[in-house]
Amino acid sequence: MLIPTSMQIGKHSYQVLLQDPGCRRYGYINYQALRIYIKPRGESGQAATLWHELTHDILYEMGRTDLALNEKFVTQFGSLLAKAVRTARFA
C-alpha cells in the first residue's frame, strides 16, 4: 500500500508525514496541527501504523473519545482493518 501524503478525515484535511526514524513511537497524530506522523519502517509496517492512527482519529471524529483513547481497542481494530485492506482482492 502506498502511503498518502494527505487525506480528509471528517471535516479535517491531514498531512501524512514520515517522522524521524529515531523516534520511539511508530506513529502519532497531532490533532491541532492536522498531521499524522509515520515512522519509516517498510511499506507494510507504515500501512499498519497509518490504519492505527486513522482509527484513533475516526473514533475521535465520531465523538467516541473513550474508544479513541483506548490503545488496546485501537490496536486490535486497526490491525484487523489493515489486514482486511492488505488482503482485499478485486476482480
Secondary structure, DSSP 8 states (H G I E B T S, - for coil): ----SEEEETTEEEEEEE--TT-SSSEEEETTTTEEEE--S-HHHHHHHHHHHHHHHHHHHTT-HHHHT-HHHHHHHHHHHHHHHHT----
